[in-house]
Amino acid sequence: MGKTNRSEAIRVAQARARAAGKKIGRPRAVLDPDTIIELRRQGYSWRQIARRTGLGVGTIRRSYGQCARPRPGPAEALWDPFLKVHHRRQ
């Protein structure tokens, strides 16, 4: 079986599995954002939080970043924490 035939067979099988309602791919990590926020407020490091929750440091930081700070609106979008010079509204 050639590479093209194999990859097409895999796509067909995945489409059939999705149509049957099966989940494909890696399962999502189950985490409680409130726990992460509370542990961070208590002064725990990212690595300590990861050990306590059994999740990876990247997963913890990504979750914290998504839930701990509000999304910027049009007025706050002028401030970028990674820039050394910040623009002032005129």
N, C-alpha and C positions, 0 to 999 in steps of 0.2 A: 504494500500500500504506500503510495507516494505521500509527500508532505501535503500537497493540495487536497488529496482525497481524505487524508486523516483530519486535517483542520476543518474541512467541510462536514465530515461525519460528526465531529465534536460539536460544531455549531448547531447541526440538526438535532443532536441528542439534547443539548442544552435548551433549545427552543421547545422541544417536546416536554422536558422536565418543567420548564416555566409554565407551559400551558396546563400542566397537571397540578400547578400550585406549589411546586417545590422551590425552596430557597436555594440559590446558588451563590457560592462565595463564602468568605470568612464571616463567622457570626460577629455581630456588633458587641462591643464590650459593655457590660452592665455596670453602671456607676451611678453614684448619688452625688450630684453637684453640690448640694448643701454640705455634705460631709467634707468634700475637698475644700470648700470655702472656709468652713469652720477650722479645719486642721491648719490651713494656711494662716488664718488669723491668730492661731495659737502659737505660731512661729515655727511650725514644722517645715523642713526642707522638701523640695520636690521628691527627692529620693526616699525620704522617710515616709512621705504620704504614699508613694508608689508601693513601698514594702508593706505598709499597713493595709492597703486596699487590694493588693495582689495584681495591680495593673502596671503598665509601663509608664515611665516618666513622661514620654511624649503624649500618651493618652491623657494623663493627668493635666499636663500643661495646656493641651488643646481644649479640654473640657473647661478648665478654669478660665481660659481666655475667652471662651464663648459665653460664659454665664456671669463672670464677675464684673465685667465692665459693660455699660450700655453702648449700644451702637451709636456712632456719631450722627448727629443731625446735620443740616446744612450749615449751621453756625459753627459747630465744633469741628467740622471737616477741615477748617483752615489750620488746625493745630496737628502737627505730625510729631509724635514722640521720638522719631528716629532722625529728625533734622536738627542740626545744631542752631539754625537760625529759623525763627518762627515768624510767620507773616502776621501783620496786624491788620485788623479790619479797618477799612477806611470809610 
